[in-house]
Amino acid sequence: MSSSSKPADNQLANKAQAWSALFSEPMSELVKRYTSSVFFDKRLWAADIQGSLAHAEMLTAQGILNSEDHAAIQRGMAQIKGEIEAGAFEWKLDLEDVHLNIEARLTELVGIPAKRLHTGRSRNDQVATDVRLWLRSEIDEISALLSALQLALVEVAEKNAEVILPGFTHLQVAQPVSFGHHLLAYVEMFARDAERLADARRRVNRLPLGAAALAGTSYPLDRERVARTLGMEGVCQNSLDAVSDRDFAIEFTAAASLVMVHISRLSEELILWMSQSFGFIDLADRFCTGSSIMPQKKNPDVPELARGKTGRVVGHLMGLITLMKGQPLAYNKDNQEDKEPLFDTVDTLKDTLRIFAEMSGGITVKPEAMERAALKGYATATDLADYLVKKGLAFRDAHEIVAHAVKTAIGTGVDLSQLPLAELQKFDSRIGEDVFEVLSLRGSLNARNILGGTAPAQVRAQVARHRARLA
């Protein structure tokens, strides 16, 4: 059978819609624009070609296509791939989506074999497969970007293991911590994010192809073969669920939202720390902007914008959940609306991770400002209470004694460590000369040498653990 056909026979090219023979009038131009997805779903082209080639290979193995048809499809797809990569492919609104555009071009190139390619599948299972293949690849890239950001933070943490930062609760000075320890808290968050994405990837990486429109197909397809060819971990087991499920997109967007929430929390701290009221850090000029009217201004625009973009991604999550909540089985046109929020979530997350990995490496730390701030809030009060407990007091009694000592220090305008020994002994006679090491910021930091603690030795141990994990 000929592998080419006349233009007049090319139904997809001439009639635009693959289903148009049923209809007695052409689609309204308004409806065409309203329902078309090609100008955003064309980014799925590589996945569409990949899925089609795997489908064609399976059809050939099953005796549904002959080897000549298979070779023609492979040859045509290779040409289409080259055209798209070269920017020479013409995307047509009339052809509605990425699938019909590629199929129409393939039909122009190879004729009848292209029309046989759609045997045993529908655009319903085709698009579900394409999105999964595309998202799988994006998750892999995002995971690499998450690793890069973690490593950037680990680098800064290692350099600043000895730097003392006031630790806050309720945004009030609480206890001194290592600045490195503080940054490693974000590394832990991003590590959990990476775990969530890896877990979500397993559910993304399942094959809907072969479910056809909704009920499966009467052709003897080998769906497991296609899954193996595409490197997928299994097939979707229910045809109705296979074409209508978008849980994988919602789950990914939920995981992405958490990544952005963690980015937003870090952004808030960078913004605060860079302000004149804190003065703990500085960000490299290339990540900041000035003011059109105030020449002294240096604004942390990148973290501010990331904080704002978090709402954008969380909004996409809400949009996807709302999109799915009222849909009966199986596929509905509503699902066309899954792509733009998913695509924008991926783009926003990747851009944010890239810029934060680079920006984190350019943080300038101001240790003296951090230490001065730690001295303002009686950050070693708990250390004095612990000291008294080790001398035999119950903690609640020690807590009350230290509260009186802090009150006295506040009244005289000095830190606890600046109260004379004789004054401290008025609160409890067991207090000795060794108390001043306990009351120092450095002594407080070093004392918390316990797994998960803020002592510099523990920070270095955690840095080594993270480096090994991320290697």
C-alpha positions as CSV (number, residue, x, y, z in Angstrom):
1,M,0.0,0.0,0.0
2,S,1.3,3.4,-0.9
3,S,2.9,5.4,2.0
4,S,1.7,8.7,0.5
5,S,-1.7,10.2,-0.3
6,K,-3.0,13.1,-2.4
7,P,-3.7,16.4,-0.6
8,A,-7.4,15.9,-1.4
9,D,-7.3,12.7,0.6
10,N,-5.7,14.3,3.6
11,Q,-8.7,14.7,5.8
12,L,-6.7,16.2,8.7
13,A,-5.0,18.8,6.6
14,N,-8.1,19.8,4.6
15,K,-10.9,19.4,7.1
16,A,-8.9,20.4,10.2
17,Q,-10.8,18.3,12.8
18,A,-10.3,14.5,12.8
19,W,-14.0,14.2,13.7
20,S,-15.4,16.6,11.1
21,A,-17.1,14.1,8.8
22,L,-20.0,14.0,11.4
23,F,-20.7,17.7,11.2
24,S,-22.6,19.7,8.7
25,E,-21.1,23.1,9.3
26,P,-17.6,24.2,10.2
27,M,-16.7,25.2,13.7
28,S,-17.2,28.9,14.6
29,E,-14.1,30.9,14.6
30,L,-14.9,32.1,18.1
31,V,-15.3,28.5,19.3
32,K,-12.1,27.6,17.5
33,R,-10.2,30.2,19.4
34,Y,-11.9,29.4,22.7
35,T,-11.3,25.7,22.6
36,S,-7.9,25.6,21.0
37,S,-4.9,24.6,23.2
38,V,-2.2,24.4,20.6
39,F,-0.4,27.6,21.5
40,F,0.2,26.4,25.1
41,D,0.2,22.6,24.8
42,K,2.7,22.6,21.9
43,R,5.4,22.3,24.6
44,L,4.3,18.7,24.8
45,W,5.6,18.0,21.3
46,A,8.6,15.9,22.4
47,A,6.5,13.7,24.7
48,D,3.8,13.4,22.0
49,I,6.4,12.1,19.5
50,Q,8.0,9.8,22.1
51,G,4.6,8.3,23.0
52,S,3.6,7.9,19.4
53,L,6.8,6.1,18.5
54,A,6.4,3.7,21.4
55,H,2.8,3.1,20.3
56,A,3.8,2.5,16.7
57,E,6.6,0.1,17.8
58,M,4.1,-1.9,19.8
59,L,1.5,-1.9,17.0
60,T,4.1,-3.3,14.7
61,A,5.2,-6.0,17.2
62,Q,1.5,-7.0,17.6
63,G,1.0,-7.3,13.8
64,I,-1.4,-4.3,13.7
65,L,1.1,-2.2,11.6
66,N,3.5,-3.6,9.1
67,S,7.2,-2.9,9.0
68,E,6.9,-0.5,6.1
69,D,4.3,1.6,7.9
70,H,6.4,1.6,11.0
71,A,9.5,2.8,9.1
72,A,7.5,5.5,7.4
73,I,6.2,6.7,10.8
74,Q,9.7,6.8,12.3
75,R,11.0,8.6,9.2
76,G,8.2,11.2,9.4
77,M,8.5,11.7,13.1
78,A,12.3,12.3,12.8
79,Q,11.6,15.0,10.2
80,I,8.9,16.6,12.4
81,K,11.3,16.6,15.3
82,G,13.9,18.4,13.3
83,E,11.4,21.0,12.0
84,I,10.2,21.8,15.5
85,E,13.7,22.0,16.9
86,A,14.7,24.3,14.0
87,G,11.6,26.5,14.6
88,A,10.4,25.7,11.1
89,F,7.2,23.8,12.1
90,E,3.9,25.6,11.4
91,W,1.6,25.3,14.3
92,K,-2.0,25.8,13.1
93,L,-4.9,27.0,15.2
94,D,-7.3,25.1,12.9
95,L,-5.7,21.8,14.1
96,E,-6.7,22.6,17.7
97,D,-3.9,20.9,19.7
98,V,-0.4,19.5,19.6
99,H,-1.6,16.0,18.8
100,L,-3.5,16.9,15.7
101,N,-0.8,19.3,14.5
102,I,1.8,16.6,14.6
103,E,-0.6,14.0,13.1
104,A,-1.5,16.3,10.3
105,R,2.1,17.0,9.4
106,L,2.9,13.3,9.6
107,T,0.1,12.6,7.2
108,E,1.4,15.2,4.8
109,L,4.8,13.5,5.0
110,V,4.0,9.8,4.9
111,G,0.3,9.5,4.1
112,I,-1.7,6.4,5.0
113,P,0.7,5.0,7.7
114,A,0.1,8.2,9.7
115,K,-3.6,7.6,9.6
116,R,-3.0,4.1,11.0
117,L,-0.9,5.4,13.9
118,H,-4.0,6.3,15.8
119,T,-5.2,2.7,15.9
120,G,-6.1,1.6,19.4
121,R,-5.8,5.1,21.1
122,S,-7.7,8.3,21.6
123,R,-6.6,11.8,22.2
124,N,-7.9,11.2,25.7
125,D,-5.2,8.6,26.6
126,Q,-2.7,10.3,24.3
127,V,-2.8,13.6,26.1
128,A,-2.7,11.9,29.6
129,T,0.4,10.1,28.4
130,D,2.0,13.2,27.0
131,V,1.5,15.2,30.2
132,R,2.9,12.4,32.3
133,L,6.0,12.0,30.1
134,W,6.6,15.7,30.1
135,L,6.1,16.1,33.8
136,R,8.3,13.2,34.6
137,S,11.1,14.9,32.8
138,E,10.4,18.2,34.5
139,I,10.4,16.6,38.0
140,D,13.9,15.2,37.2
141,E,15.1,18.7,36.3
142,I,13.4,20.2,39.4
143,S,15.0,17.6,41.6
144,A,18.4,18.5,40.3
145,L,17.7,22.2,40.9
146,L,16.6,21.4,44.5
147,S,19.9,19.6,45.0
148,A,21.8,22.6,43.7
149,L,20.0,24.9,46.1
150,Q,20.7,22.6,49.0
151,L,24.4,22.5,48.2
152,A,24.5,26.3,47.9
153,L,23.0,26.6,51.4
154,V,25.3,23.9,52.8
155,E,28.3,25.9,51.5
156,V,27.2,29.0,53.3
157,A,26.3,27.0,56.4
158,E,29.7,25.4,56.6
159,K,31.5,28.8,56.3
160,N,29.3,30.2,59.1
161,A,29.1,27.3,61.6
162,E,30.8,29.5,64.3
163,V,28.8,32.7,63.5
164,I,26.3,33.5,66.3
165,L,22.8,34.5,65.2
166,P,19.9,35.3,67.6
167,G,17.4,32.5,67.3
168,F,13.8,33.8,67.5
169,T,10.5,32.6,68.6
170,H,7.5,34.9,68.1
171,L,10.1,37.1,66.4
172,Q,11.6,37.8,69.8
173,V,15.2,36.9,70.7
174,A,15.1,33.5,72.3
175,Q,18.5,31.7,72.3
176,P,21.7,32.0,70.3
177,V,22.1,29.6,67.4
178,S,24.7,29.1,64.8
179,F,23.9,30.9,61.5
180,G,25.0,27.7,59.8
181,H,22.5,25.7,61.8
182,H,19.8,28.1,60.9
183,L,20.5,27.7,57.2
184,L,20.6,23.9,57.5
185,A,17.0,24.1,58.7
186,Y,16.1,25.1,55.1
187,V,18.2,22.3,53.7
188,E,16.1,19.9,55.7
189,M,12.9,21.5,54.3
190,F,14.2,21.2,50.7
191,A,15.4,17.6,51.4
192,R,11.8,16.7,52.3
193,D,10.6,18.5,49.2
194,A,12.9,16.3,47.1
195,E,11.5,13.2,48.8
196,R,8.0,14.3,48.1
197,L,8.8,14.9,44.4
198,A,10.5,11.5,44.1
199,D,7.5,9.8,45.6
200,A,5.1,11.8,43.4
201,R,7.2,10.8,40.3
202,R,6.3,7.2,40.8
203,R,2.6,7.9,40.4
204,V,3.3,10.3,37.5
205,N,5.2,7.5,35.8
206,R,2.3,5.2,34.9
207,L,1.0,4.7,31.4
208,P,-2.6,5.6,30.4
209,L,-2.0,4.8,26.7
210,G,-4.2,2.0,25.6
211,A,-7.2,3.1,27.6
212,A,-8.4,4.8,24.4
213,A,-11.3,7.1,24.8
214,L,-12.6,5.6,28.1
215,A,-13.3,1.9,27.8
216,G,-10.1,0.3,26.4
217,T,-9.9,-1.1,22.9
218,S,-10.7,-4.2,21.0
219,Y,-7.2,-4.3,19.4
220,P,-4.7,-6.7,21.0
221,L,-2.4,-4.0,22.5
222,D,0.5,-4.8,24.7
223,R,0.3,-1.9,27.1
224,E,3.1,-3.3,29.3
225,R,5.4,-3.3,26.3
226,V,4.7,0.4,25.7
227,A,5.3,1.2,29.4
228,R,8.7,-0.6,29.3
229,T,9.6,1.2,26.1
230,L,8.8,4.6,27.7
231,G,10.6,3.7,31.0
232,M,7.3,3.8,32.9
233,E,6.8,1.9,36.1
234,G,3.5,0.3,35.2
235,V,0.2,0.9,33.5
236,C,-3.0,2.6,34.7
237,Q,-5.2,-0.4,35.5
238,N,-8.6,1.1,34.9
239,S,-9.4,2.7,31.5
240,L,-11.9,5.2,33.0
241,D,-9.5,6.4,35.6
242,A,-6.5,6.4,33.1
243,V,-8.0,9.1,30.9
244,S,-9.7,11.2,33.6
245,D,-7.2,11.1,36.4
246,R,-5.3,14.3,37.1
247,D,-4.3,13.4,40.7
248,F,-0.7,13.3,39.5
249,A,-0.8,16.9,38.4
250,I,-2.5,18.0,41.6
251,E,0.0,16.0,43.7
252,F,2.9,17.5,41.9
253,T,1.5,21.1,42.3
254,A,0.9,20.4,46.0
255,A,4.6,19.4,46.3
256,A,5.6,22.4,44.3
257,S,3.5,24.7,46.5
258,L,5.4,23.4,49.6
259,V,8.7,24.1,47.9
260,M,7.6,27.6,47.2
261,V,6.3,28.0,50.8
262,H,9.8,27.1,52.0
263,I,11.3,29.5,49.5
264,S,8.9,32.1,50.8
265,R,9.9,31.6,54.4
266,L,13.6,31.9,53.5
267,S,12.7,35.0,51.5
268,E,11.0,36.6,54.4
269,E,14.1,36.1,56.6
270,L,16.5,37.4,53.9
271,I,14.3,40.5,53.5
272,L,14.3,41.0,57.3
273,W,18.0,40.3,57.7
274,M,18.9,42.7,54.9
275,S,16.9,45.6,56.3
276,Q,18.7,48.3,58.2
277,S,16.8,47.3,61.4
278,F,18.6,44.0,61.4
279,G,21.6,44.4,59.2
280,F,22.6,40.8,59.4
281,I,23.4,40.1,55.8
282,D,23.8,41.7,52.4
283,L,22.7,40.3,49.0
284,A,24.8,40.8,45.9
285,D,23.9,43.8,43.9
286,R,22.9,41.7,40.9
287,F,19.9,40.3,42.8
288,C,18.6,43.7,44.0
289,T,17.2,46.9,42.5
290,G,17.2,50.6,43.5
291,S,14.6,53.2,43.7
292,S,13.6,55.7,40.9
293,I,13.3,58.4,43.5
294,M,15.4,57.4,46.6
295,P,19.1,57.0,45.5
296,Q,20.1,55.3,48.8
297,K,17.8,52.3,48.4
298,K,18.9,48.8,47.7
299,N,15.8,46.6,47.5
300,P,15.7,42.8,47.9
301,D,13.5,42.3,44.9
302,V,14.3,38.7,44.2
303,P,13.2,37.3,47.6
304,E,10.2,39.7,47.6
305,L,9.1,38.5,44.2
306,A,9.6,34.9,45.2
307,R,7.4,35.5,48.2
308,G,4.8,36.8,45.9
309,K,5.1,34.0,43.3
310,T,4.4,31.5,46.1
311,G,0.8,32.8,46.1
312,R,0.7,32.2,42.3
313,V,1.7,28.5,42.7
314,V,-0.6,27.9,45.6
315,G,-3.3,29.5,43.5
316,H,-2.6,27.0,40.7
317,L,-3.0,24.2,43.2
318,M,-6.4,25.5,44.3
319,G,-7.4,25.9,40.6
320,L,-6.5,22.3,39.8
321,I,-8.4,21.0,42.8
322,T,-11.4,23.1,41.9
323,L,-11.1,22.0,38.2
324,M,-11.5,18.3,39.2
325,K,-13.9,18.4,42.1
326,G,-17.2,18.3,40.1
327,Q,-16.2,16.1,37.1
328,P,-18.0,12.9,36.4
329,L,-16.1,10.0,34.7
330,A,-14.6,9.9,32.3
331,Y,-12.7,12.6,30.2
332,N,-14.3,16.1,30.0
333,K,-13.1,19.1,28.1
334,D,-12.6,20.8,31.5
335,N,-9.3,18.9,31.7
336,Q,-7.8,21.1,29.0
337,E,-7.6,23.7,31.8
338,D,-5.1,21.5,33.7
339,K,-2.1,22.4,31.5
340,E,-1.6,26.1,31.9
341,P,-1.5,26.1,35.7
342,L,0.7,23.0,35.6
343,F,3.0,24.5,33.0
344,D,3.2,27.8,34.9
345,T,3.9,26.0,38.2
346,V,6.8,24.1,36.6
347,D,8.2,27.3,35.0
348,T,7.9,29.4,38.2
349,L,9.4,26.7,40.4
350,K,12.4,26.1,38.1
351,D,13.2,29.8,37.7
352,T,12.9,30.4,41.4
353,L,15.2,27.5,42.3
354,R,17.8,28.5,39.8
355,I,18.0,32.1,41.0
356,F,17.9,31.1,44.7
357,A,20.8,28.7,44.3
358,E,22.9,31.5,42.7
359,M,21.7,34.2,45.1
360,S,22.4,32.0,48.2
361,G,26.1,31.7,47.2
362,G,26.4,35.5,47.2
363,I,25.1,36.2,50.7
364,T,27.5,38.4,52.7
365,V,27.2,37.6,56.4
366,K,27.7,40.3,59.1
367,P,28.7,38.4,62.2
368,E,29.1,41.5,64.5
369,A,25.6,42.7,63.8
370,M,24.2,39.3,64.5
371,E,26.1,39.0,67.8
372,R,25.0,42.4,69.0
373,A,21.4,41.5,68.3
374,A,21.8,38.3,70.3
375,L,23.1,40.2,73.3
376,K,19.9,42.4,73.3
377,G,17.4,39.8,74.3
378,Y,18.9,37.9,77.3
379,A,19.4,34.9,75.0
380,T,21.4,32.9,77.6
381,A,18.7,33.0,80.3
382,T,17.8,29.4,79.7
383,D,21.4,28.5,80.1
384,L,21.4,30.0,83.6
385,A,18.3,28.0,84.4
386,D,20.0,24.8,83.1
387,Y,23.1,25.7,85.2
388,L,21.0,25.9,88.3
389,V,19.3,22.6,87.5
390,K,22.7,21.0,87.3
391,K,23.4,22.4,90.8
392,G,20.4,20.6,92.1
393,L,17.4,22.8,91.6
394,A,14.1,21.7,90.0
395,F,13.8,23.4,86.6
396,R,10.6,25.3,87.5
397,D,12.3,26.8,90.6
398,A,15.4,27.6,88.5
399,H,13.1,29.2,85.9
400,E,11.6,31.5,88.5
401,I,15.0,32.5,89.9
402,V,16.3,33.4,86.5
403,A,13.2,35.5,85.7
404,H,14.1,37.6,88.7
405,A,17.7,37.9,87.6
406,V,16.6,39.0,84.1
407,K,14.3,41.6,85.6
408,T,17.2,43.0,87.6
409,A,19.4,43.1,84.5
410,I,16.7,44.9,82.5
411,G,16.4,47.4,85.3
412,T,20.1,48.2,85.2
413,G,20.3,48.0,81.5
414,V,22.9,45.2,81.3
415,D,23.1,41.7,80.0
416,L,23.0,38.8,82.5
417,S,26.6,38.1,81.8
418,Q,27.4,41.7,82.9
419,L,25.8,41.3,86.4
420,P,28.5,41.0,89.1
421,L,28.9,37.6,90.7
422,A,27.9,39.0,94.0
423,E,24.6,40.2,92.5
424,L,23.9,36.9,90.8
425,Q,24.6,35.0,94.1
426,K,21.8,37.0,95.7
427,F,19.4,35.0,93.6
428,D,21.0,31.7,94.5
429,S,24.1,31.0,96.5
430,R,25.1,28.0,94.4
431,I,26.0,30.3,91.5
432,G,29.8,30.3,91.1
433,E,32.5,31.9,89.0
434,D,32.0,29.3,86.3
435,V,28.6,30.8,85.5
436,F,30.1,33.4,83.2
437,E,31.2,30.8,80.7
438,V,27.6,29.5,80.8
439,L,26.2,33.0,80.2
440,S,28.4,33.8,77.2
441,L,26.9,33.4,73.8
442,R,29.7,31.2,72.7
443,G,29.3,29.0,75.7
444,S,25.6,28.7,75.1
445,L,26.2,27.7,71.5
446,N,28.9,25.1,72.3
447,A,26.8,23.6,75.1
448,R,24.1,22.3,72.7
449,N,26.4,19.6,71.3
450,I,23.6,17.1,70.8
451,L,22.3,15.4,67.7
452,G,20.3,18.1,65.9
453,G,21.7,20.8,68.2
454,T,23.2,24.1,67.2
455,A,26.8,23.6,68.4
456,P,29.3,24.2,65.6
457,A,30.5,20.6,65.9
458,Q,27.0,19.4,65.2
459,V,26.6,21.8,62.3
460,R,29.8,20.4,60.7
461,A,28.5,16.9,61.2
462,Q,25.3,17.8,59.5
463,V,27.1,19.5,56.7
464,A,29.1,16.3,56.1
465,R,25.8,14.3,56.1
466,H,24.2,16.6,53.6
467,R,27.2,16.6,51.3
468,A,27.3,12.8,51.3
469,R,23.5,12.7,50.6
470,L,23.7,15.1,47.8
471,A,26.9,13.7,46.2
